Amino acid sequence: MEEVFDPPVHFDLVRHWQAHTAGLQERLWQGEAEIRISPVGITRLQDVAAQAVLDGVNQGKPEPGGWRRAVIPIESLDHAEAELLRLGPEVAVLAPSELRERIAASARATATLYDGEIQRLDRRAPSL
């Protein structure tokens, strides 16, 4: 069974797709975060970040040591926390304060885990 689709006479697929994509971007990005990011962090972002985030970083202000201060779009605090934590000490969140506090709490919890819990587990593990 062969089907044929005839678009409306004045339908412009390119314009329709551009409008749809722009609308999606507006709904996707729910806020912004101000960050400082190192050269290593910028390199890591190239493989994992959305183009809008890369654009924000590229438009940021250069700082000493190759670091860059930038404002990037974020989907949500949860998503931003997960995405920025993967950069470890190569990024510092300056604002919003809630995101900065969440990342600091996660970093402290991770340090506590590695400083204490892992050592206790190592002592209980049999030697090989």
All heavy atoms as an XYZ file, in Angstrom:
1000
protein
N       0.839     -1.172      0.000
C       0.000      0.000      0.000
C       0.891      1.245      0.000
O       1.649      1.496      0.929
C      -0.882     -0.021      1.245
C      -1.801      1.129      1.337
S      -3.105      0.714      2.486
C      -2.917      1.943      3.694
N       0.804      2.010     -1.020
C       1.623      3.204     -1.171
C       0.790      4.427     -0.799
O      -0.303      4.618     -1.312
C       2.101      3.305     -2.616
C       3.134      4.370     -2.802
C       3.704      4.340     -4.209
O       4.101      3.254     -4.663
O       3.712      5.411     -4.825
N       1.362      5.241      0.113
C       0.657      6.454      0.514
C       1.426      7.662      0.008
O       2.651      7.656     -0.036
C       0.531      6.523      2.030
C      -0.389      5.470      2.595
C      -0.594      5.650      4.092
O      -0.625      6.811      4.553
O      -0.716      4.630      4.765
N       0.700      8.672     -0.325
C       1.303      9.909     -0.804
C       0.803     11.039      0.085
O      -0.365     11.102      0.432
C       0.914     10.179     -2.280
C       1.470     11.515     -2.735
C       1.410      9.051     -3.162
N       1.735     11.916      0.459
C       1.365     13.072      1.258
C       1.616     14.327      0.447
O       2.715     14.548     -0.044
C       2.193     13.121      2.544
C       1.992     14.380      3.331
C       0.830     14.599      4.050
C       2.961     15.374      3.338
C       0.644     15.765      4.775
C       2.789     16.543      4.046
C       1.623     16.739      4.773
N       0.605     15.114      0.328
C       0.735     16.398     -0.345
C       0.585     17.488      0.710
O      -0.501     17.678      1.257
C      -0.353     16.561     -1.423
C      -0.125     15.633     -2.597
O       1.042     15.482     -2.989
O      -1.105     15.049     -3.101
N       1.673     18.202      1.005
C       1.572     19.275      2.011
C       0.699     20.404      1.488
O       0.538     20.568      0.278
C       3.018     19.729      2.182
C       3.714     19.313      0.940
C       2.998     18.108      0.424
N       0.143     21.175      2.415
C      -0.623     22.343      1.984
C       0.232     23.239      1.075
O       1.457     23.285      1.206
C      -0.960     23.068      3.294
C      -0.858     22.005      4.343
C       0.183     21.045      3.865
N      -0.391     23.925      0.191
C       0.296     24.712     -0.827
C       1.309     25.690     -0.229
O       2.422     25.820     -0.719
C      -0.735     25.475     -1.703
C      -0.029     26.375     -2.701
C      -1.646     24.495     -2.409
N       0.950     26.370      0.846
C       1.821     27.404      1.408
C       2.643     26.903      2.598
O       3.218     27.708      3.329
C       0.999     28.626      1.824
C       0.292     29.253      0.662
N       0.967     29.906     -0.336
C      -1.017     29.288      0.323
C       0.105     30.338     -1.242
N      -1.114     29.966     -0.865
N       2.724     25.604      2.768
C       3.479     25.021      3.882
C       4.978     25.114      3.593
O       5.453     24.685      2.555
C       3.084     23.559      4.101
C       3.815     22.908      5.239
C       3.512     23.235      6.550
C       4.824     21.982      5.005
C       4.180     22.643      7.605
C       5.496     21.378      6.048
C       5.176     21.709      7.355
N       5.717     25.681      4.543
C       7.177     25.814      4.419
C       7.794     24.956      5.520
O       7.830     25.349      6.692
C       7.574     27.281      4.582
C       9.069     27.509      4.413
O       9.859     26.555      4.556
O       9.444     28.662      4.161
N       8.290     23.792      5.145
C       8.833     22.848      6.117
C      10.005     23.447      6.896
O      10.088     23.284      8.115
C       9.266     21.548      5.429
C       9.877     20.490      6.340
C       8.886     20.070      7.419
C      10.336     19.297      5.528
N      10.885     24.145      6.234
C      12.051     24.726      6.908
C      11.601     25.727      7.973
O      12.051     25.678      9.120
C      13.007     25.387      5.891
C      14.107     26.164      6.608
C      13.597     24.338      4.962
N      10.707     26.610      7.616
C      10.221     27.613      8.564
C       9.480     26.939      9.720
O       9.640     27.316     10.881
C       9.326     28.629      7.866
C       9.002     29.805      8.760
C       8.287     30.902      8.042
N       7.725     30.432      6.766
C       7.095     31.193      5.918
N       6.925     32.457      6.173
N       6.613     30.722      4.791
N       8.662     25.940      9.395
C       7.931     25.199     10.431
C       8.910     24.538     11.401
O       8.739     24.617     12.615
C       7.026     24.137      9.788
C       6.385     23.227     10.781
N       5.298     23.601     11.522
C       6.708     21.965     11.167
C       4.964     22.605     12.326
N       5.808     21.598     12.124
N       9.950     23.881     10.881
C      10.915     23.190     11.725
C      11.706     24.180     12.579
O      11.959     23.925     13.757
C      11.858     22.355     10.856
C      12.771     21.505     11.675
C      14.106     21.649     11.825
C      12.397     20.388     12.487
N      14.610     20.691     12.675
C      13.573     19.894     13.099
C      11.197     19.753     12.763
C      13.577     18.816     13.964
C      11.210     18.664     13.628
C      12.379     18.211     14.209
N      12.085     25.309     12.019
C      12.807     26.324     12.788
C      11.947     26.859     13.932
O      12.433     27.033     15.054
C      13.261     27.462     11.883
C      14.391     27.068     10.957
C      14.700     28.121      9.912
O      13.874     28.965      9.587
N      15.912     28.056      9.365
N      10.686     27.118     13.676
C       9.783     27.609     14.717
C       9.584     26.547     15.803
O       9.582     26.860     17.001
C       8.442     28.008     14.106
N       9.436     25.305     15.383
C       9.255     24.217     16.347
C      10.500     24.074     17.228
O      10.397     23.934     18.448
C       8.974     22.901     15.608
C       8.864     21.729     16.517
N       7.760     21.499     17.305
C       9.741     20.727     16.785
C       7.957     20.401     18.023
N       9.143     19.919     17.714
N      11.678     24.115     16.620
C      12.933     23.980     17.354
C      13.119     25.146     18.318
O      13.531     24.951     19.467
C      14.120     23.897     16.375
O      13.902     22.781     15.503
C      15.431     23.726     17.098
N      12.813     26.355     17.882
C      12.935     27.531     18.761
C      11.992     27.401     19.950
O      12.367     27.710     21.086
C      12.651     28.805     17.975
N      10.786     26.944     19.713
C       9.830     26.748     20.804
C      10.304     25.701     21.789
O      10.158     25.855     23.010
N      10.884     24.630     21.285
C      11.428     23.587     22.150
C      12.544     24.143     23.024
O      12.592     23.883     24.234
C      11.949     22.418     21.320
C      12.659     21.309     22.090
C      11.706     20.630     23.062
C      13.260     20.307     21.130
N      13.439     24.915     22.444
C      14.535     25.507     23.205
C      14.011     26.429     24.308
O      14.531     26.435     25.419
C      15.485     26.269     22.287
C      16.278     25.388     21.354
C      17.205     24.436     22.089
O      17.873     24.819     23.039
N      17.235     23.198     21.651
N      12.980     27.206     24.005
C      12.401     28.100     25.010
C      11.814     27.320     26.176
O      11.905     27.733     27.324
C      11.323     28.979     24.376
C      11.879     30.048     23.463
C      10.779     30.833     22.776
O       9.627     30.813     23.246
O      11.073     31.462     21.745
N      11.206     26.176     25.884
C      10.615     25.355     26.949
C      11.673     24.569     27.701
O      11.521     24.282     28.882
C       9.582     24.400     26.362
C       8.332     25.097     25.838
C       7.259     24.117     25.384
N       7.706     23.162     24.384
C       7.747     23.387     23.068
N       7.381     24.567     22.596
N       8.145     22.454     22.226
N      12.748     24.204     27.034
C      13.792     23.383     27.628
C      14.577     24.144     28.685
O      14.773     23.666     29.794
C      14.750     22.885     26.534
C      15.927     22.037     26.982
C      15.448     20.719     27.575
C      16.856     21.781     25.807
N      15.052     25.321     28.351
C      15.894     26.086     29.261
C      15.026     26.873     30.226
O      14.367     27.827     29.847
C      16.825     27.006     28.485
C      17.648     26.268     27.464
C      17.616     26.439     26.118
C      18.595     25.232     27.701
N      18.487     25.575     25.505
C      19.108     24.814     26.458
C      19.056     24.596     28.851
C      20.054     23.810     26.331
C      20.009     23.590     28.721
C      20.495     23.217     27.482
N      15.057     26.481     31.493
C      14.191     27.078     32.509
C      14.880     28.129     33.364
O      14.247     28.762     34.199
C      13.625     25.976     33.415
C      12.795     24.955     32.671
C      11.565     25.573     32.044
O      10.821     26.302     32.696
N      11.342     25.303     30.772
N      16.187     28.275     33.198
C      16.906     29.243     34.014
C      18.322     29.404     33.521
O      18.683     28.937     32.432
N      19.137     30.052     34.351
C      20.532     30.297     34.010
C      21.403     30.050     35.230
O      20.945     30.171     36.366
C      20.743     31.739     33.552
C      20.079     32.079     32.251
C      20.313     33.518     31.846
O      20.524     34.391     32.727
O      20.300     33.778     30.632
N      22.654     29.742     34.977
C      23.648     29.615     36.038
C      24.881     30.406     35.626
O      25.276     30.380     34.462
C      24.016     28.152     36.265
N      25.459     31.086     36.591
C      26.735     31.762     36.348
C      27.835     30.844     36.862
O      27.760     30.361     38.004
C      26.797     33.104     37.062
C      28.080     33.855     36.770
C      28.160     35.214     37.453
O      27.216     35.599     38.153
O      29.202     35.874     37.276
N      28.822     30.603     36.023
C      29.891     29.671     36.374
C      31.263     30.268     36.075
O      31.374     31.224     35.324
C      29.762     28.334     35.605
C      29.886     28.562     34.086
C      28.463     27.625     35.956
C      30.023     27.284     33.274
N      32.279     29.672     36.698
C      33.675     29.853     36.304
C      34.128     28.485     35.876
O      33.918     27.503     36.593
C      34.541     30.326     37.472
C      34.336     31.768     37.828
C      35.363     32.243     38.865
N      36.678     32.341     38.231
C      37.772     31.671     38.624
N      37.731     30.849     39.637
N      38.920     31.816     37.993
N      34.744     28.396     34.709
C      35.135     27.098     34.175
C      36.565     27.151     33.667
O      36.976     28.137     33.039
C      34.138     26.629     33.085
C      34.449     25.205     32.637
C      34.049     27.615     31.937
C      33.327     24.553     31.852
N      37.305     26.091     33.965
C      38.714     26.012     33.589
C      38.865     25.593     32.132
O      37.905     25.111     31.512
C      39.422     24.978     34.478
O      39.055     23.661     34.067
N      40.070     25.711     31.596
C      40.305     25.217     30.232
C      40.003     23.722     30.097
O      39.439     23.283     29.091
C      41.791     25.510     29.998
C      42.094     26.659     30.901
C      41.236     26.438     32.124
N      40.348     22.940     31.111
C      40.045     21.501     31.076
C      38.539     21.282     31.068
O      38.016     20.445     30.324
C      40.708     20.767     32.270
C      40.214     19.331     32.381
C      42.230     20.816     32.155
N      37.820     22.044     31.889
C      36.357     21.939     31.921
C      35.730     22.299     30.587
O      34.790     21.640     30.128
N      36.264     23.319     29.946
C      35.753     23.727     28.633
C      35.958     22.601     27.631
O      35.057     22.271     26.852
C      36.428     25.040     28.163
C      35.999     26.200     29.067
C      36.090     25.325     26.707
C      36.791     27.482     28.866
N      37.113     21.984     27.668
C      37.389     20.869     26.756
C      36.430     19.712     27.010
O      35.881     19.129     26.071
C      38.853     20.401     26.908
O      39.714     21.495     26.567
C      39.147     19.216     26.014
N      36.214     19.377     28.269
C      35.284     18.284     28.606
C      33.870     18.587     28.137
O      33.140     17.693     27.714
C      35.288     18.025     30.100
C      36.535     17.364     30.592
C      36.438     17.081     32.071
N      37.699     16.584     32.585
C      37.967     16.482     33.881
N      37.065     16.833     34.775
N      39.137     16.026     34.262
N      33.473     19.840     28.253
C      32.114     20.221     27.836
C      31.868     19.958     26.357
O      30.742     19.683     25.951
C      31.868     21.706     28.101
C      31.332     22.113     29.444
C      31.055     23.616     29.459
C      30.096     21.353     29.841
N      32.910     20.067     25.546
C      32.749     19.907     24.095
C      32.079     18.579     23.748
O      31.372     18.489     22.751
C      34.111     19.992     23.384
C      34.884     21.259     23.640
C      34.162     22.527     23.209
O      33.591     22.588     22.140
N      34.191     23.528     24.061
N      32.315     17.551     24.561
C      31.789     16.224     24.266
C      30.417     15.958     24.872
O      29.760     15.001     24.480
C      32.755     15.142     24.775
C      34.078     15.160     24.036
O      34.101     15.528     22.848
O      35.095     14.803     24.656
N      30.005     16.757     25.840
C      28.800     16.382     26.591
C      27.704     17.447     26.646
O      26.564     17.127     26.974
C      29.157     15.958     28.032
C      30.072     14.748     28.033
C      29.802     17.100     28.815
N      28.017     18.683     26.355
C      27.052     19.756     26.577
C      26.262     20.096     25.314
O      26.728     19.910     24.189
C      27.760     21.013     27.084
N      25.078     20.629     25.532
C      24.246     21.128     24.438
C      24.900     22.374     23.842
O      25.659     23.084     24.511
C      22.848     21.462     24.953
N      24.579     22.648     22.602
C      25.172     23.793     21.913
C      24.888     25.104     22.637
O      25.748     25.989     22.695
C      24.685     23.867     20.465
C      25.404     24.916     19.639
C      26.905     24.664     19.548
O      27.338     23.564     19.228
N      27.709     25.678     19.839
N      23.712     25.246     23.219
C      23.374     26.482     23.934
C      24.304     26.702     25.127
O      24.684     27.838     25.434
C      21.918     26.454     24.391
N      24.693     25.632     25.795
C      25.625     25.735     26.920
C      27.014     26.122     26.408
O      27.667     27.007     26.961
C      25.670     24.419     27.717
C      26.747     24.465     28.798
C      24.305     24.120     28.325
N      27.446     25.474     25.340
C      28.747     25.815     24.747
C      28.773     27.266     24.293
O      29.774     27.972     24.480
C      29.049     24.894     23.569
C      29.203     23.407     23.904
C      29.342     22.590     22.630
C      30.361     23.184     24.845
N      27.675     27.717     23.704
C      27.599     29.117     23.268
C      27.742     30.062     24.458
O      28.444     31.072     24.377
C      26.280     29.388     22.546
C      26.180     28.690     21.201
O      27.221     28.218     20.680
O      25.050     28.597     20.675
N      27.086     29.734     25.570
C      27.197     30.562     26.769
C      28.621     30.638     27.272
O      29.119     31.711     27.625
N      29.306     29.505     27.291
C      30.698     29.473     27.735
C      31.577     30.271     26.776
O      32.417     31.075     27.196
C      31.203     28.018     27.873
C      32.714     27.979     28.063
C      30.495     27.326     29.031
N      31.381     30.084     25.489
C      32.200     30.791     24.501
C      31.996     32.308     24.544
O      32.897     33.065     24.198
C      31.923     30.256     23.098
C      32.460     28.856     22.917
O      33.426     28.461     23.559
N      31.820     28.090     22.054
N      30.830     32.732     24.979
C      30.544     34.164     25.075
C      30.971     34.751     26.422
O      30.856     35.950     26.646
C      29.047     34.416     24.857
C      28.599     34.103     23.451
C      27.087     34.063     23.322
O      26.361     34.469     24.218
N      26.611     33.556     22.200
N      31.485     33.894     27.300
C      31.878     34.340     28.629
C      33.113     35.214     28.617
O      33.769     35.415     27.590
N      33.434     35.727     29.798
C      34.560     36.653     29.964
C      35.815     35.884     30.393
O      35.793     35.172     31.398
C      34.194     37.679     31.041
C      35.276     38.664     31.350
C      34.862     39.587     32.479
C      36.046     40.452     32.870
N      35.806     41.158     34.117
N      36.909     36.024     29.636
C      38.164     35.367     30.017
C      38.671     35.880     31.362
O      38.524     37.061     31.688
C      39.131     35.751     28.900
C      38.261     36.163     27.761
C      37.021     36.746     28.376
N      39.253     34.962     32.134
C      39.847     35.292     33.426
C      41.263     34.723     33.481
O      41.636     33.912     32.625
C      38.985     34.736     34.568
C      37.635     35.419     34.674
C      36.927     35.111     35.979
O      37.219     34.084     36.599
O      36.084     35.929     36.364
N      42.048     35.101     34.470
C      43.424     34.597     34.579
C      43.480     33.065     34.585
O      42.580     32.395     35.069
C      43.904     35.166     35.921
C      43.085     36.402     36.115
C      41.732     36.073     35.531
N      44.558     32.541     34.027
C      44.771     31.104     34.016
C      43.940     30.369     32.989
O      43.847     29.150     33.026
N      43.328     31.102     32.067
C      42.517     30.465     31.044
C      41.095     30.155     31.467
O      40.308     29.625     30.689
N      40.777     30.468     32.723
C      39.410     30.254     33.192
C      38.488     31.233     32.478
O      38.938     32.233     31.903
C      39.327     30.446     34.711
C      39.884     29.285     35.470
C      41.195     28.909     35.531
C      39.159     28.354     36.259
N      41.323     27.791     36.320
C      40.093     27.431     36.787
C      37.815     28.209     36.592
C      39.714     26.381     37.608
C      37.435     27.164     37.421
C      38.380     26.253     37.913
N      37.217     30.946     32.515
C      36.224     31.790     31.857
C      35.008     31.902     32.772
O      34.557     30.924     33.340
C      35.840     31.151     30.525
C      34.917     31.985     29.677
C      34.778     31.351     28.302
N      35.998     31.488     27.522
C      36.271     32.524     26.746
N      35.419     33.500     26.620
N      37.396     32.572     26.065
N      34.493     33.111     32.916
C      33.260     33.355     33.673
C      32.144     33.469     32.645
O      32.250     34.234     31.687
C      33.366     34.642     34.475
C      32.141     34.939     35.316
C      32.317     36.241     36.064
N      33.371     36.126     37.049
C      33.167     36.136     38.367
N      31.955     36.274     38.843
N      34.170     36.025     39.204
N      31.075     32.687     32.848
C      30.022     32.643     31.834
C      28.660     32.418     32.471
O      28.546     31.916     33.593
C      30.310     31.512     30.845
N      27.651     32.774     31.718
C      26.268     32.474     32.081
C      25.779     31.433     31.086
O      25.857     31.643     29.870
C      25.391     33.747     32.031
C      23.931     33.399     32.301
C      25.900     34.773     33.041
N      25.305     30.306     31.632
C      24.831     29.218     30.783
C      23.365     28.920     31.071
O      22.895     29.118     32.193
C      25.670     27.937     30.987
C      25.619     27.471     32.446
C      27.103     28.153     30.521
C      26.189     26.092     32.694
N      22.634     28.437     30.076
C      21.250     28.048     30.323
C      21.203     26.710     31.065
O      22.093     25.868     30.880
C      20.668     27.918     28.917
C      21.840     27.537     28.068
C      23.022     28.245     28.680
N      20.198     26.540     31.921
C      20.009     25.260     32.611
C      18.569     24.805     32.447
O      17.656     25.618     32.369
C      20.392     25.326     34.095
C      19.550     26.343     34.864
C      21.884     25.628     34.249
C      19.759     26.320     36.371
N      18.391     23.488     32.389
C      17.054     22.914     32.270
C      16.325     22.974     33.605
O      15.155     23.321     33.670
C      17.137     21.460     31.817
C      17.600     21.306     30.395
C      17.629     19.852     29.963
O      16.779     19.062     30.426
O      18.500     19.509     29.156
N      17.016     22.579     34.673
C      16.462     22.555     36.023
C      17.637     22.489     36.979
O      18.772     22.217     36.570
C      15.569     21.322     36.220
O      16.355     20.136     36.162
N      17.369     22.685     38.257
C      18.452     22.576     39.237
C      18.977     21.147     39.297
O      20.187     20.931     39.376
C      17.972     23.030     40.614
C      17.696     24.526     40.747
C      17.121     24.833     42.121
C      18.939     25.352     40.487
N      18.090     20.158     39.245
C      18.522     18.753     39.282
C      19.434     18.430     38.109
O      20.489     17.818     38.269
C      17.318     17.808     39.263
C      16.537     17.807     40.559
O      17.090     18.221     41.601
O      15.361     17.393     40.535
N      19.001     18.816     36.919
C      19.785     18.521     35.717
C      21.118     19.262     35.741
O      22.169     18.682     35.441
C      18.981     18.893     34.465
C      19.672     18.528     33.198
N      20.410     19.437     32.479
C      19.763     17.351     32.538
C      20.919     18.835     31.414
N      20.554     17.567     31.426
N      21.102     20.524     36.118
C      22.339     21.311     36.168
C      23.313     20.735     37.191
O      24.518     20.659     36.932
C      22.022     22.773     36.495
N      22.793     20.317     38.328
C      23.658     19.721     39.352
C      24.374     18.495     38.790
O      25.593     18.363     38.905
C      22.838     19.336     40.580
C      23.650     18.689     41.671
C      22.813     18.251     42.860
O      21.584     18.405     42.847
O      23.418     17.733     43.818
N      23.632     17.597     38.169
C      24.228     16.375     37.619
C      25.240     16.696     36.514
O      26.334     16.115     36.469
C      23.132     15.458     37.085
N      24.893     17.626     35.641
C      25.778     17.954     34.518
C      27.055     18.652     34.982
O      28.138     18.376     34.469
C      25.040     18.823     33.503
C      23.935     18.090     32.766
C      24.456     16.922     31.943
O      25.327     17.143     31.080
O      24.009     15.788     32.174
N      26.936     19.543     35.944
C      28.116     20.288     36.388
C      28.990     19.473     37.336
O      30.210     19.638     37.337
C      27.691     21.613     37.018
C      27.044     22.596     36.023
C      26.481     23.811     36.747
C      28.012     23.001     34.930
N      28.394     18.569     38.107
C      29.199     17.723     38.994
C      30.172     16.855     38.208
O      31.256     16.548     38.687
C      28.299     16.833     39.857
C      27.765     17.470     41.125
C      26.718     16.575     41.770
C      28.890     17.783     42.104
N      29.797     16.488     37.004
C      30.692     15.636     36.202
C      31.990     16.355     35.856
O      32.964     15.720     35.475
C      29.997     15.137     34.943
C      29.721     16.226     33.949
C      29.128     15.833     32.630
N      28.293     14.675     32.595
C      27.838     14.105     31.497
N      28.132     14.621     30.334
N      27.090     13.053     31.534
N      32.011     17.681     35.989
C      33.234     18.436     35.695
C      34.132     18.583     36.911
O      35.251     19.100     36.802
C      32.868     19.811     35.135
C      32.076     19.798     33.833
C      31.672     21.199     33.436
C      32.844     19.106     32.726
N      33.658     18.147     38.059
C      34.456     18.186     39.276
C      35.002     19.575     39.565
O      34.292     20.570     39.440
N      36.290     19.655     39.927
C      36.873     20.947     40.298
C      37.185     21.851     39.109
O      37.781     22.904     39.284
C      38.163     20.540     41.029
C      38.542     19.243     40.398
C      37.227     18.549     40.091
N      36.761     21.455     37.933
C      37.016     22.274     36.737
C      35.932     23.320     36.520
O      35.981     24.079     35.559
C      37.145     21.377     35.499
C      38.203     20.307     35.608
C      39.591     20.841     35.939
O      39.928     21.958     35.499
O      40.326     20.130     36.643
N      34.937     23.348     37.402
C      33.872     24.350     37.298
C      33.451     24.767     38.707
O      33.450     23.951     39.634
C      32.656     23.818     36.501
C      31.955     22.697     37.245
C      31.681     24.933     36.164
N      33.151     26.036     38.847
C      32.605     26.565     40.098
C      31.320     27.297     39.769
O      31.297     28.148     38.869
C      33.600     27.521     40.757
N      30.256     26.957     40.476
C      28.977     27.638     40.283
C      28.977     28.880     41.163
O      29.206     28.803     42.371
C      27.797     26.711     40.638
C      26.481     27.482     40.584
C      27.760     25.517     39.694
N      28.719     30.013     40.559
C      28.651     31.277     41.292
C      27.207     31.640     41.638
O      26.950     32.246     42.665
C      29.293     32.386     40.468
C      30.735     32.096     40.009
C      31.222     33.201     39.093
C      31.652     31.909     41.202
N      26.279     31.278     40.771
C      24.854     31.564     40.984
C      24.045     30.628     40.086
O      24.551     30.173     39.054
C      24.552     33.025     40.651
N      22.845     30.300     40.454
C      22.113     30.719     41.647
C      22.651     30.027     42.904
O      23.246     28.952     42.833
C      20.671     30.300     41.355
C      20.788     29.140     40.427
C      22.033     29.402     39.611
N      22.421     30.659     44.041
C      22.966     30.146     45.297
C      22.454     28.750     45.609
O      23.194     27.924     46.154
C      22.663     31.107     46.446
O      21.270     31.283     46.587
N      21.210     28.450     45.265
C      20.677     27.115     45.552
C      21.463     26.038     44.801
O      21.774     24.980     45.356
C      19.188     27.020     45.195
C      18.599     25.675     45.554
C      17.116     25.544     45.259
O      16.474     26.546     44.859
O      16.604     24.424     45.408
N      21.804     26.299     43.555
C      22.585     25.338     42.786
C      23.989     25.224     43.360
O      24.532     24.126     43.512
C      22.637     25.746     41.310
C      23.457     24.852     40.386
C      22.951     23.411     40.415
C      23.417     25.404     38.960
N      24.588     26.337     43.715
C      25.928     26.334     44.315
C      25.925     25.514     45.601
O      26.806     24.687     45.826
C      26.378     27.767     44.592
C      27.755     27.870     45.195
C      28.130     29.340     45.430
N      29.376     29.447     46.133
C      30.572     29.421     45.557
N      30.684     29.301     44.256
N      31.667     29.521     46.285
N      24.914     25.700     46.445
C      24.821     24.965     47.713
C      24.612     23.471     47.477
O      25.190     22.642     48.183
C      23.692     25.542     48.560
C      24.010     26.931     49.088
C      22.778     27.684     49.596
O      21.681     27.078     49.679
O      22.927     28.882     49.885
N      23.808     23.126     46.484
C      23.572     21.712     46.185
C      24.853     21.028     45.706
O      25.162     19.904     46.112
C      22.475     21.571     45.135
C      21.093     21.894     45.683
C      20.045     21.963     44.618
N      19.795     20.640     44.046
C      18.688     20.320     43.386
N      17.733     21.221     43.214
N      18.527     19.117     42.899
N      25.602     21.701     44.862
C      26.848     21.116     44.365
C      27.866     21.021     45.493
O      28.567     20.008     45.630
C      27.376     21.907     43.155
C      26.448     21.619     41.964
C      28.831     21.568     42.847
C      26.799     22.299     40.691
N      27.932     22.029     46.346
C      28.851     21.979     47.487
C      28.485     20.817     48.410
O      29.375     20.090     48.885
C      28.822     23.305     48.245
N      27.204     20.610     48.668
C      26.764     19.504     49.526
C      27.125     18.154     48.906
O      27.586     17.235     49.608
C      25.259     19.597     49.777
N      26.948     18.028     47.604
C      27.309     16.778     46.925
C      28.815     16.536     46.998
O      29.265     15.404     47.211
C      26.866     16.811     45.466
O      25.470     16.750     45.374
N      29.594     17.595     46.815
C      31.049     17.463     46.881
C      31.487     17.055     48.294
O      32.359     16.183     48.456
C      31.721     18.766     46.457
N      30.877     17.665     49.309
C      31.209     17.297     50.694
C      30.827     15.839     50.970
O      31.597     15.088     51.586
C      30.504     18.224     51.687
C      31.148     19.592     51.818
C      30.583     20.379     52.997
N      29.158     20.634     52.851
C      28.637     21.679     52.203
N      29.445     22.556     51.623
N      27.341     21.842     52.124
N      29.671     15.425     50.508
C      29.232     14.044     50.724
C      30.166     13.060     50.026
O      30.499     12.005     50.582
C      27.795     13.865     50.229
N      30.613     13.396     48.845
C      31.543     12.530     48.124
C      32.876     12.458     48.863
O      33.445     11.373     49.037
C      31.749     13.034     46.686
O      30.483     13.026     46.024
C      32.728     12.158     45.923
N      33.380     13.597     49.325
C      34.642     13.614     50.068
C      34.515     12.791     51.350
O      35.424     12.022     51.688
C      35.043     15.050     50.393
N      33.405     12.909     52.038
C      33.175     12.127     53.252
C      33.174     10.638     52.939
O      33.775      9.839     53.660
C      31.848     12.539     53.910
O      31.928     13.920     54.283
C      31.553     11.696     55.136
N      32.527     10.272     51.865
C      32.484      8.868     51.457
C      33.894      8.337     51.227
O      34.268      7.280     51.730
C      31.647      8.708     50.184
C      31.620      7.311     49.577
C      30.864      6.357     50.491
C      30.981      7.356     48.207
N      34.692      9.070     50.495
C      36.040      8.609     50.182
C      36.978      8.705     51.381
O      37.906      7.910     51.505
C      36.601      9.370     48.983
C      36.072      8.797     47.694
C      34.879      9.248     47.156
C      36.747      7.776     47.047
C      34.368      8.704     45.988
C      36.250      7.216     45.883
C      35.058      7.689     45.358
O      34.552      7.137     44.209
N      36.755      9.668     52.266
C      37.617      9.806     53.437
C      37.312      8.777     54.514
O      38.197      8.357     55.238
C      37.483     11.205     54.053
C      38.172     12.267     53.230
O      39.009     11.912     52.372
O      37.863     13.456     53.428
N      36.071      8.370     54.619
C      35.707      7.489     55.727
C      35.189      6.136     55.307
O      35.790      5.107     55.614
N      34.102      6.122     54.608
C      33.432      4.869     54.286
C      34.304      3.933     53.468
O      34.389      2.741     53.761
C      32.125      5.161     53.530
C      31.302      3.926     53.232
C      30.771      3.233     54.479
O      30.664      3.866     55.544
O      30.468      2.030     54.381
N      34.979      4.435     52.484
C      35.823      3.593     51.636
C      36.937      2.975     52.476
O      37.243      1.788     52.347
C      36.409      4.405     50.453
C      35.299      4.921     49.555
C      37.428      3.590     49.680
C      34.603      3.871     48.720
N      37.539      3.758     53.372
C      38.613      3.233     54.218
C      38.091      2.125     55.129
O      38.746      1.109     55.319
C      39.241      4.352     55.037
C      40.028      5.322     54.178
C      40.505      6.530     54.956
O      40.264      6.651     56.155
N      41.176      7.439     54.275
N      36.899      2.323     55.683
C      36.312      1.273     56.529
C      36.045      0.020     55.714
O      36.291     -1.090     56.168
C      35.025      1.768     57.190
C      35.273      2.724     58.350
C      34.025      2.937     59.175
N      32.923      3.497     58.399
C      32.755      4.786     58.112
N      33.625      5.660     58.540
N      31.729      5.190     57.418
N      35.559      0.184     54.504
C      35.305     -0.974     53.639
C      36.606     -1.681     53.292
O      36.664     -2.907     53.244
C      34.564     -0.541     52.377
C      33.131     -0.079     52.569
C      32.575      0.470     51.254
C      32.253     -1.200     53.083
N      37.658     -0.913     53.031
C      38.958     -1.510     52.701
C      39.483     -2.371     53.843
O      40.060     -3.422     53.641
C      39.988     -0.425     52.364
C      39.785      0.153     50.972
O      39.049     -0.450     50.162
O      40.370      1.221     50.691
N      39.294     -1.918     55.081
C      39.791     -2.672     56.246
C      39.032     -3.982     56.402
O      39.571     -4.959     56.894
C      39.663     -1.822     57.508
C      40.742     -0.754     57.612
C      40.793     -0.196     59.018
N      39.551      0.460     59.383
C      39.312      1.772     59.263
N      40.235      2.551     58.774
N      38.164      2.270     59.631
N      37.768     -4.007     55.990
C      36.963     -5.220     56.143
C      37.161     -6.192     54.986
O      36.843     -7.361     55.115
C      35.480     -4.861     56.245
C      35.157     -4.134     57.543
C      33.697     -3.950     57.686
N      33.227     -3.077     56.613
C      32.011     -2.586     56.516
N      31.109     -2.871     57.392
N      31.675     -1.800     55.517
N      37.680     -5.714     53.872
C      37.827     -6.564     52.696
C      38.975     -7.542     52.886
O      40.029     -7.174     53.442
C      38.066     -5.704     51.456
N      38.793     -8.788     52.461
C      39.896     -9.762     52.582
C      41.045     -9.385     51.647
O      40.839     -8.822     50.587
C      39.249    -11.079     52.158
C      38.033    -10.704     51.363
C      37.614     -9.346     51.858
N      42.245     -9.691     52.057
C      43.430     -9.443     51.231
C      43.455    -10.444     50.085
O      43.064    -11.590     50.242
C      44.710     -9.610     52.033
O      44.645     -8.868     53.207
N      43.974     -9.992     48.964
C      44.104    -10.899     47.815
C      45.519    -11.383     47.671
O      46.458    -10.828     47.977
C      43.663    -10.188     46.532
C      42.197     -9.792     46.499
C      41.895     -9.060     45.206
C      41.310    -11.028     46.594
